[in-house]
Amino acid sequence: MAALKGERDIAIGNVVGSNVFNILGVLGFSALLGELVVEAQSLYFDIPVLLMATLTCLPLFLTGFVLSRKEGTALMIAYGGYVILLILYGAGTVSLERLTGFLYFILLPVWVLIVLHEFFSYTKTRYSK
């Protein structure tokens, strides 16, 4: 509702607050009821992807929270690829070793190049004036 009214700060606060509560509240309550086991997939694939997604926002923060269509499209494609990889892993088509190999040796270097390109493009345009 806040996003429709143009109150972006409140909308982002709602999203972040909801995620923090879901992680801490629901996970904490679940741990009170019984032991939770962390799967290897979470440690070797999901957490590195989460960190990459978090660091991907760094150029967005530097540009005054302006997201171009090209950047938004790239983020949507990355999310779609992540969901497809999870489906393939869940169906047993892809092993965890192949999944982490793809992440570390293909996806991570491409991601680093894209983020560095965005960062240096921003600094070049900002400081060339």
Stockholm file with secondary structure:
# STOCKHOLM 1.0

chainA/1-129         MAALKGERDIAIGNVVGSNVFNILGVLGFSALLGELVVEAQSLYFDIPVLLMATLTCLPLFLTGFVLSRKEGTALMIAYGGYVILLILYGAGTVSLERLTGFLYFILLPVWVLIVLHEFFSYTKTRYSK
#=GR chainA/1-129 SS CTTTTTCHHHHHHHHHHHHHHIIIIIHHHHHHHSCCCCCHHIIIIIHHHHHHHHHHHHHHHHTTSCCCHHHHHHHHHHHHHHHHHHHHHHTTSSCHHHHHHHIIIIIHHHHHHHHHHHHHHHHHHHHCC
#=GC SS_cons         CTTTTTCHHHHHHHHHHHHHHIIIIIHHHHHHHSCCCCCHHIIIIIHHHHHHHHHHHHHHHHTTSCCCHHHHHHHHHHHHHHHHHHHHHHTTSSCHHHHHHHIIIIIHHHHHHHHHHHHHHHHHHHHCC
//
